[in-house]
């Protein structure tokens, strides 16, 4: 029987010890702070770094989507250049020299005959001398004439480019950006649900730990009284000393269990305090159970598409579909309009226009990336995203049904434990009376007390299980905001310490 008691309390302590996950918030307040669950949730939502990070992620995605909404607008840029340049011009005059020399020689050959006879002898001598001197004169003229020009230019210009047709690339990018917003919002919903589930676990976990601590104290105190009665009966010679020792061993086991429960309760208090960034938190909302059955499970189904996981998967599908359109656009031509205006025309280069405008078409004939295979890859990713979205809905449905059954199972167990606890208390009373009157031994008393301890610990554990399962059900059905209303309708509350 002692082994049974030890095993029961080991399970109970393991339950409270599971509440001891680490938290990173820094202590900011002093003294105990009494908080209802609603107040704790409000404070947690304001101070949670995880939720704040998710909010920033949504803001970033929205800003990115806003940034690409104007991709259809023209791009206007202004630039200024200071240029120093040199230009060299070369002209080949070889042909012109030969033609000029031949024409001149022909003219001189005919020159003597065109003058009066009295002067023809003189003209012949002159033309002969010139004919002999011409080659030397023309040789002095270079075969090429070169001209070199150097100047400085300040060139301010305004350029504009307008996409006319992109093959669907711009709408694809915009749809992908909107998908990014939806994905960020889905991830934020996941973070919020997980964070609130963690708060529910820690808040009501502290209450469960307090309940187990109180149960352990009652068990220890009850065994203290049995030890006292045993010693009196031993002194009167009613029972042997061995029976007193048996009761003392059971009492020492209860003391060790109490000490472990005390440490686990302290750990649970510390976790909740760190989670809420406080020194000490005194929960004022007790563990609760609604003994009436919930609405049928069908009322919690049908909203799988609103589940954060499904929303995230749908956003991934939207992004993947946009990727298909973007990959397809790489196989299509692009059309654009462009223009440029020179703001310093008086100092422009000789070949530069004052302004220019036009339209153009660009098409990639040969790419170093297989565009068809790229599109096939994008289609495969879209198909994978679609399957992921469908699987997310199936998982959400299964999770809802499973959580519903857990809630119902915990509710039924809690209702049945009421009669068990009443019977166990009566059994303890009867066995204790028989023992004190010397009509029974200590073993039945210890066994009865262990059965009562087990039932009370189970009641606490089942109430805690109900609260966690209910939160999981509402989260899987995208109704976690309704947790407070279910809490308000509960007709059973387990009050320990300051819980109300």
C-alpha positions as CSV (number, residue, x, y, z in Angstrom):
1,X,0.0,0.0,0.0
2,X,2.9,2.4,0.8
3,X,4.1,1.7,-2.8
4,X,0.7,2.8,-4.1
5,X,0.8,6.0,-2.2
6,X,4.3,6.7,-3.3
7,X,3.4,6.1,-7.0
8,X,0.3,8.3,-6.8
9,X,2.2,11.2,-5.4
10,X,5.0,10.7,-7.9
11,X,2.5,11.1,-10.7
12,X,1.1,14.2,-9.0
13,X,4.5,15.8,-8.5
14,X,5.4,15.0,-12.1
15,X,2.3,16.9,-13.2
16,X,3.3,20.0,-11.4
17,X,6.9,19.7,-12.3
18,X,5.9,19.8,-16.0
19,X,4.8,23.4,-15.4
20,X,8.4,24.5,-15.0
21,X,9.4,25.5,-18.6
22,X,11.9,28.4,-18.8
23,X,10.8,32.0,-19.6
24,X,12.9,35.0,-20.6
25,X,11.0,38.0,-19.3
26,X,12.7,40.2,-16.7
27,X,11.1,41.0,-13.4
28,X,9.7,44.5,-13.4
29,X,7.3,44.7,-10.4
30,X,7.7,44.2,-6.7
31,X,5.3,42.4,-4.3
32,X,2.5,40.0,-5.1
33,X,0.0,41.0,-7.7
34,X,-3.5,39.5,-7.8
35,X,-4.7,38.9,-11.3
36,X,-7.8,37.3,-12.8
37,X,-7.2,35.3,-15.9
38,X,-8.7,38.0,-18.1
39,X,-6.3,40.6,-16.6
40,X,-3.4,38.3,-16.9
41,X,-4.2,37.7,-20.6
42,X,-4.5,41.4,-21.3
43,X,-1.1,42.1,-19.6
44,X,0.5,39.2,-21.4
45,X,-0.8,40.3,-24.9
46,X,0.8,43.8,-24.2
47,X,4.1,42.5,-23.1
48,X,4.7,39.3,-25.1
49,X,7.9,39.6,-27.2
50,X,6.7,36.8,-29.4
51,X,3.4,38.5,-30.2
52,X,5.3,41.8,-30.7
53,X,7.7,40.1,-33.1
54,X,4.8,38.7,-35.1
55,X,3.2,42.1,-35.2
56,X,6.4,43.5,-36.7
57,X,6.5,40.7,-39.2
58,X,2.9,41.6,-40.4
59,X,3.9,45.3,-40.6
60,X,6.9,44.5,-42.7
61,X,4.9,42.3,-45.1
62,X,2.3,45.0,-45.5
63,X,4.9,47.6,-46.2
64,X,6.5,45.3,-48.8
65,X,3.1,44.8,-50.5
66,X,2.5,48.6,-50.5
67,X,5.9,49.1,-52.1
68,X,5.1,47.0,-55.1
69,X,1.6,48.4,-55.7
70,X,3.1,51.1,-58.0
71,X,5.1,48.9,-60.3
72,X,3.0,50.1,-63.3
73,X,4.1,53.6,-62.8
74,X,6.9,55.2,-64.8
75,X,10.4,55.4,-63.4
76,X,11.8,58.9,-63.6
77,X,15.5,59.6,-62.8
78,X,17.7,62.6,-63.0
79,X,21.4,62.5,-63.5
80,X,24.3,64.9,-64.0
81,X,27.6,64.2,-65.7
82,X,30.7,66.3,-66.1
83,X,32.6,65.2,-69.2
84,X,36.0,65.9,-70.5
85,X,36.5,64.6,-74.0
86,X,38.8,64.7,-77.1
87,X,37.9,64.1,-80.7
88,X,40.4,63.5,-83.6
89,X,39.3,63.7,-87.2
90,X,41.5,62.4,-90.1
91,X,40.9,63.1,-93.8
92,X,42.7,61.1,-96.6
93,X,43.7,63.7,-99.4
94,X,45.8,61.3,-101.5
95,X,43.3,61.1,-104.3
96,X,42.6,64.8,-104.3
97,X,46.4,65.6,-104.5
98,X,46.8,63.3,-107.6
99,X,43.7,64.9,-109.3
100,X,44.9,68.4,-108.6
101,X,48.4,67.6,-109.9
102,X,47.1,66.1,-113.1
103,X,44.7,68.9,-113.7
104,X,47.4,71.5,-113.1
105,X,49.9,69.7,-115.4
106,X,47.2,69.5,-118.1
107,X,46.5,73.1,-117.8
108,X,50.2,74.1,-118.1
109,X,50.6,71.8,-121.1
110,X,47.8,73.7,-122.9
111,X,48.9,77.1,-121.5
112,X,51.5,78.1,-124.2
113,X,49.0,77.6,-127.0
114,X,46.5,79.9,-125.4
115,X,48.7,83.0,-125.5
116,X,49.7,85.3,-128.4
117,X,52.6,83.9,-130.6
118,X,54.9,86.7,-129.5
119,X,54.7,85.3,-126.0
120,X,54.4,81.6,-126.6
121,X,58.2,81.1,-126.1
122,X,58.1,82.8,-122.8
123,X,54.9,80.9,-121.8
124,X,56.5,77.6,-122.7
125,X,59.5,78.3,-120.5
126,X,57.3,79.3,-117.6
127,X,55.0,76.2,-118.0
128,X,58.0,73.9,-118.3
129,X,59.6,75.3,-115.1
130,X,56.2,75.0,-113.2
131,X,55.7,71.5,-114.5
132,X,59.1,70.5,-113.1
133,X,58.3,72.2,-109.7
134,X,54.8,70.8,-109.3
135,X,55.6,67.3,-107.9
136,X,57.8,68.8,-105.3
137,X,55.1,71.3,-104.3
138,X,52.4,68.7,-104.1
139,X,54.7,66.3,-102.1
140,X,54.9,68.9,-99.4
141,X,51.1,68.5,-98.8
142,X,50.5,65.5,-96.4
143,X,48.5,62.5,-97.6
144,X,46.2,62.8,-94.5
145,X,44.9,65.9,-92.7
146,X,44.2,65.4,-88.9
147,X,42.1,67.6,-86.6
148,X,42.1,67.2,-82.8
149,X,39.4,68.8,-80.6
150,X,39.2,68.8,-76.8
151,X,36.3,70.2,-74.7
152,X,34.4,70.0,-71.4
153,X,30.7,69.4,-71.1
154,X,28.3,69.5,-68.1
155,X,25.4,67.1,-69.0
156,X,22.3,67.2,-66.7
157,X,19.5,64.9,-68.0
158,X,16.1,63.5,-67.0
159,X,15.2,60.0,-68.0
160,X,11.9,58.2,-67.8
161,X,10.9,54.5,-68.4
162,X,7.4,53.1,-68.4
163,X,6.6,49.4,-68.5
164,X,3.8,48.7,-71.0
165,X,3.7,44.9,-71.1
166,X,5.7,42.6,-68.8
167,X,4.2,39.3,-69.7
168,X,2.4,39.2,-66.3
169,X,5.5,39.7,-64.2
170,X,4.2,42.8,-62.4
171,X,0.8,41.3,-61.3
172,X,2.6,38.1,-60.3
173,X,4.9,40.1,-58.0
174,X,2.0,42.0,-56.5
175,X,0.1,38.8,-55.8
176,X,3.1,37.2,-54.2
177,X,3.5,40.3,-52.0
178,X,-0.2,40.0,-50.9
179,X,0.4,36.3,-50.2
180,X,3.3,37.4,-48.0
181,X,1.0,39.5,-46.0
182,X,-1.5,36.7,-45.6
183,X,1.3,34.3,-44.5
184,X,2.6,36.8,-42.0
185,X,-0.9,37.2,-40.6
186,X,-1.4,33.5,-40.4
187,X,1.9,33.1,-38.6
188,X,0.9,35.8,-36.2
189,X,-2.3,34.0,-35.5
190,X,-0.3,30.9,-34.8
191,X,2.1,32.8,-32.4
192,X,-0.8,34.4,-30.6
193,X,-2.7,31.1,-30.1
194,X,0.5,29.3,-28.9
195,X,1.4,32.1,-26.6
196,X,-2.1,32.2,-25.1
197,X,-2.2,28.4,-24.7
198,X,1.1,28.7,-22.9
199,X,-0.4,31.4,-20.6
200,X,-3.4,29.1,-19.9
201,X,-1.1,26.3,-19.1
202,X,1.0,28.4,-16.8
203,X,-1.9,30.3,-15.1
204,X,-4.1,27.3,-14.3
205,X,-1.0,25.2,-13.8
206,X,-0.1,27.3,-10.9
207,X,-3.6,26.7,-9.5
208,X,-3.2,23.0,-10.1
209,X,0.2,23.0,-8.3
210,X,-1.4,24.9,-5.4
211,X,-4.2,22.4,-5.3
212,X,-1.7,19.5,-5.2
213,X,0.3,21.2,-2.5
214,X,-2.9,21.6,-0.4
215,X,-3.8,18.0,-0.9
216,X,-0.3,16.9,0.1
217,X,-0.6,19.0,3.2
218,X,-3.9,17.5,4.1
219,X,-2.6,14.0,3.6
220,X,0.4,14.7,5.8
221,X,-1.8,16.3,8.5
222,X,-4.1,13.3,8.4
223,X,-1.3,10.9,8.8
224,X,0.1,13.1,11.7
225,X,-3.2,12.5,13.5
226,X,-3.0,8.8,12.8
227,X,0.5,8.7,14.2
228,X,-0.7,10.5,17.3
229,X,-3.6,8.0,17.7
230,X,-1.2,5.1,17.2
231,X,1.1,6.2,19.9
232,X,-1.8,6.6,22.3
233,X,-3.0,3.1,21.5
234,X,0.5,1.7,21.8
235,X,0.9,3.4,25.2
236,X,-2.4,1.8,26.2
237,X,-1.2,-1.6,25.0
238,X,-3.8,-1.9,22.3
239,X,-1.5,-2.2,19.3
240,X,2.1,-3.3,19.1
241,X,5.0,-0.9,18.4
242,X,5.3,-2.3,14.8
243,X,1.9,-0.8,13.9
244,X,3.1,2.6,15.1
245,X,6.2,2.3,13.0
246,X,4.1,1.4,10.0
247,X,2.1,4.6,10.4
248,X,5.2,6.6,11.0
249,X,6.7,5.4,7.7
250,X,3.5,6.4,5.8
251,X,3.6,9.8,7.5
252,X,7.3,10.4,6.5
253,X,6.4,9.4,2.9
254,X,3.6,12.0,3.0
255,X,6.1,14.6,4.3
256,X,8.5,14.0,1.5
257,X,5.6,14.3,-1.0
258,X,4.5,17.5,0.6
259,X,8.0,19.0,0.3
260,X,8.3,18.0,-3.4
261,X,4.8,19.5,-4.0
262,X,6.0,22.7,-2.3
263,X,9.0,23.0,-4.6
264,X,6.9,22.3,-7.6
265,X,4.4,24.9,-6.6
266,X,7.2,27.4,-6.2
267,X,8.5,26.6,-9.6
268,X,5.0,27.1,-11.1
269,X,4.7,30.5,-9.3
270,X,8.0,31.6,-10.7
271,X,7.2,30.6,-14.2
272,X,3.9,32.5,-14.2
273,X,5.5,35.5,-12.6
274,X,8.3,35.6,-15.3
275,X,5.7,35.1,-18.0
276,X,3.8,38.1,-16.9
277,X,7.0,40.1,-15.9
278,X,6.0,40.4,-12.3
279,X,7.6,39.5,-9.0
280,X,4.8,37.3,-7.7
281,X,1.4,36.6,-9.2
282,X,-1.6,35.5,-7.2
283,X,-4.2,34.0,-9.6
284,X,-7.7,34.7,-8.6
285,X,-9.4,32.6,-11.3
286,X,-9.8,29.0,-10.1
287,X,-9.6,25.8,-12.0
288,X,-13.0,25.2,-13.6
289,X,-15.2,22.5,-15.1
290,X,-18.5,22.8,-16.9
291,X,-20.3,19.6,-15.9
292,X,-22.9,20.0,-18.7
293,X,-21.7,18.6,-22.0
294,X,-20.5,20.9,-24.7
295,X,-22.4,21.4,-27.9
296,X,-22.0,18.5,-30.4
297,X,-18.6,18.3,-32.1
298,X,-20.1,19.3,-35.4
299,X,-20.6,22.8,-34.1
300,X,-16.8,23.1,-33.8
301,X,-16.2,21.9,-37.3
302,X,-16.4,23.8,-40.6
303,X,-14.0,26.6,-39.8
304,X,-10.8,24.7,-40.7
305,X,-10.0,27.3,-43.3
306,X,-9.7,29.9,-40.6
307,X,-7.2,27.9,-38.6
308,X,-3.8,29.7,-38.5
309,X,-2.0,26.7,-40.0
310,X,-4.6,26.6,-42.9
311,X,-4.3,30.3,-43.5
312,X,-0.5,30.0,-43.6
313,X,-0.8,27.1,-46.1
314,X,-3.2,29.0,-48.2
315,X,-0.9,32.0,-48.3
316,X,1.9,29.7,-49.4
317,X,-0.3,28.4,-52.2
318,X,-1.0,32.0,-53.3
319,X,2.7,32.7,-53.4
320,X,3.4,29.5,-55.4
321,X,0.7,30.4,-57.9
322,X,2.3,33.8,-58.4
323,X,5.6,32.1,-58.9
324,X,4.1,30.1,-61.8
325,X,2.9,33.4,-63.4
326,X,6.3,34.9,-62.9
327,X,8.1,32.0,-64.4
328,X,5.7,32.1,-67.4
329,X,6.5,35.8,-67.9
330,X,10.1,35.1,-68.7
331,X,9.1,33.3,-71.9
332,X,7.1,36.3,-73.1
333,X,8.2,39.6,-74.7
334,X,8.3,42.9,-72.8
335,X,7.3,46.3,-74.1
336,X,8.3,49.6,-72.6
337,X,8.3,53.3,-73.4
338,X,11.3,55.6,-72.6
339,X,12.4,59.2,-72.9
340,X,15.2,61.5,-72.1
341,X,15.5,65.3,-71.9
342,X,18.8,67.3,-71.9
343,X,18.6,70.2,-69.5
344,X,21.8,71.9,-70.9
345,X,21.3,71.8,-74.7
346,X,23.6,74.7,-75.3
347,X,26.6,72.7,-74.0
348,X,25.6,69.3,-75.5
349,X,27.7,67.0,-77.5
350,X,27.4,67.5,-81.2
351,X,25.7,64.1,-81.7
352,X,23.3,64.4,-78.8
353,X,19.6,65.2,-79.3
354,X,17.9,67.8,-77.2
355,X,15.3,65.2,-76.2
356,X,14.4,61.7,-77.2
357,X,11.3,59.5,-76.7
358,X,10.2,56.1,-78.0
359,X,8.9,52.7,-77.4
360,X,10.8,49.4,-77.4
361,X,10.2,45.6,-77.3
362,X,12.6,43.2,-75.7
363,X,12.5,39.4,-76.1
364,X,15.1,36.9,-74.8
365,X,15.8,34.6,-77.7
366,X,18.3,32.4,-75.9
367,X,18.7,32.2,-72.1
368,X,21.3,30.5,-70.0
369,X,18.4,29.2,-67.8
370,X,15.9,26.7,-69.1
371,X,12.7,28.8,-68.8
372,X,10.4,25.9,-69.5
373,X,11.9,23.8,-66.8
374,X,11.7,26.8,-64.4
375,X,8.0,27.0,-65.1
376,X,7.6,23.3,-64.5
377,X,9.4,23.7,-61.2
378,X,7.1,26.5,-60.2
379,X,4.0,24.4,-61.1
380,X,5.3,21.6,-59.0
381,X,5.8,24.0,-56.1
382,X,2.2,25.2,-56.5
383,X,0.9,21.6,-56.5
384,X,2.8,21.0,-53.3
385,X,1.4,24.1,-51.7
386,X,-2.1,23.0,-52.7
387,X,-1.6,19.6,-51.1
388,X,-0.2,21.3,-48.0
389,X,-3.2,23.5,-47.7
390,X,-5.5,20.4,-48.0
391,X,-3.5,18.5,-45.4
392,X,-3.6,21.5,-43.0
393,X,-7.4,21.4,-43.1
394,X,-7.5,17.6,-42.5
395,X,-5.1,18.0,-39.6
396,X,-7.2,20.8,-38.1
397,X,-10.4,18.7,-38.4
398,X,-8.6,15.7,-36.7
399,X,-7.2,18.0,-33.9
400,X,-10.7,19.5,-33.3
401,X,-12.3,16.0,-32.9
402,X,-9.4,14.8,-30.7
403,X,-9.5,17.8,-28.5
404,X,-13.3,17.6,-28.2
405,X,-13.0,14.0,-27.0
406,X,-10.4,15.0,-24.5
407,X,-12.7,17.7,-23.1
408,X,-15.6,15.2,-22.9
409,X,-13.4,12.6,-21.2
410,X,-12.1,15.0,-18.6
411,X,-15.7,16.2,-17.9
412,X,-17.0,12.7,-17.4
413,X,-14.1,11.8,-15.1
414,X,-14.5,14.9,-13.1
415,X,-18.2,14.1,-12.5
416,X,-17.5,10.5,-11.5
417,X,-14.8,11.6,-9.1
418,X,-17.3,13.5,-6.9
419,X,-18.9,10.3,-5.8
420,X,-15.5,8.6,-5.4
421,X,-14.2,11.4,-3.2
422,X,-17.3,11.3,-1.0
423,X,-17.0,7.5,-0.6
424,X,-13.3,7.8,0.1
425,X,-13.9,10.4,2.8
426,X,-16.5,8.2,4.5
427,X,-14.2,5.2,4.3
428,X,-11.4,7.2,6.0
429,X,-13.8,8.3,8.8
430,X,-15.0,4.8,9.4
431,X,-11.6,3.2,9.4
432,X,-10.2,5.9,11.6
433,X,-13.0,5.4,14.2
434,X,-12.4,1.7,14.1
435,X,-8.7,2.2,14.6
436,X,-9.1,4.6,17.5
437,X,-11.5,2.2,19.2
438,X,-9.1,-0.7,18.8
439,X,-11.3,-2.6,16.5
440,X,-9.1,-2.3,13.4
441,X,-5.5,-2.0,12.4
442,X,-3.5,0.9,10.9
443,X,-3.3,-0.7,7.5
444,X,-6.9,-0.1,6.5
445,X,-6.6,3.5,7.7
446,X,-3.5,4.1,5.6
447,X,-5.1,2.5,2.6
448,X,-8.3,4.6,3.0
449,X,-6.3,7.8,3.3
450,X,-4.2,6.9,0.2
451,X,-7.4,6.3,-1.7
452,X,-8.8,9.7,-0.7
453,X,-5.5,11.3,-1.6
454,X,-5.5,9.7,-5.0
455,X,-9.1,10.7,-5.7
456,X,-8.5,14.4,-4.7
457,X,-5.3,14.6,-6.7
458,X,-7.1,13.1,-9.7
459,X,-9.8,15.6,-9.3
460,X,-7.3,18.4,-9.5
461,X,-5.5,16.8,-12.4
462,X,-8.7,16.2,-14.3
463,X,-9.9,19.8,-13.8
464,X,-6.6,21.0,-15.2
465,X,-6.8,18.6,-18.1
466,X,-10.3,19.9,-18.8
467,X,-9.1,23.5,-18.9
468,X,-6.1,22.6,-21.2
469,X,-8.2,20.4,-23.5
470,X,-10.9,23.1,-23.8
471,X,-8.3,25.7,-24.8
472,X,-6.9,23.2,-27.3
473,X,-10.4,22.6,-28.7
474,X,-11.1,26.3,-29.1
475,X,-7.7,26.9,-30.7
476,X,-8.1,24.2,-33.3
477,X,-11.6,25.5,-34.1
478,X,-10.2,29.1,-34.3
479,X,-12.3,30.2,-31.3
480,X,-9.7,30.7,-28.6
481,X,-11.2,34.1,-27.9
482,X,-14.3,32.3,-26.6
483,X,-12.3,30.7,-23.7
484,X,-13.4,33.5,-21.3
485,X,-17.1,32.9,-22.0
486,X,-16.7,29.1,-21.4
487,X,-14.9,30.0,-18.1
488,X,-17.8,32.2,-17.1
489,X,-20.3,29.5,-17.7
490,X,-18.5,26.9,-15.7
491,X,-20.5,25.5,-12.7
492,X,-17.6,23.8,-10.9
493,X,-14.6,25.7,-9.5
494,X,-11.7,24.3,-7.5
495,X,-10.7,27.0,-5.1
496,X,-7.3,26.8,-3.5
497,X,-5.7,29.7,-1.5
498,X,-6.9,32.9,-3.2
499,X,-8.5,31.3,-6.2
500,X,-12.1,32.4,-6.8
